[in-house]
Amino acid sequence: SLARPKLQRRMAIFAKIKKVRLYNVADLIIPTIPIGIALGRIGNFINSELYGRITDSKFCMIFPADPENCRYPSQLIEFLLEGVILFIMIYLLRNKIKSPGTLSWLFLLGYSVFRFISEFFREPDAQIGYLMGGMTLGQIFSILIMAVAAAGIKYSRAKHDSSI
């Protein structure tokens, strides 16, 4: 999204003006992000966008854009995983984590894990399809983000622990 770089710049400017760490600002707003993701996925469901793979499972729906096939309601799966469950996890952890930045990295790790899982139910982009080992591009990116987030958690905790 085009708004993200602007938001990041504004957060950086705010942190500089207020003389607080950018990680502290990020950790403060991170618990709200899953709510936005959840609302977006509900919008996708209402608009019949980003629907799931064809299935004969009892957990399927007929979408107006494809009335001949029963598909996973992947938007609702993403709503639950990336929205509701991730929000609960981050909300419960927000006061327990003392290392600045760790909550933000945990959000990114949780999001990428849940996105990897939800990709099993989501229809891959027609122009890309399945890639290495039958994975989608979303799953490959999720693996990369998991690695970056794990390194970020390790860095944040090591930096905080060494400054005590």
HELIX and SHEET records of a PDB file:
HELIX    1   1 ALA A    3  LYS A   18  1                                  16    
HELIX    2   2 LEU A   22  ILE A   29  1                                   8    
HELIX    3   3 ILE A   30  THR A   32  5                                   3    
HELIX    4   4 ILE A   33  ILE A   46  1                                  14    
HELIX    5   5 SER A   74  GLU A   78  1                                   5    
HELIX    6   6 PHE A   79  ILE A   85  3                                   7    
HELIX    7   7 LEU A   86  LEU A   93  1                                   8    
HELIX    8   8 THR A  102  SER A  118  1                                  17    
HELIX    9   9 MET A  132  GLY A  134  5                                   3    
HELIX   10  10 LEU A  137  SER A  162  1                                  26    
SHEET    1   A 2 MET A  61  PHE A  63  0                                        
SHEET    2   A 2 ASP A  66  ARG A  71 -1                                        
END                                                                             
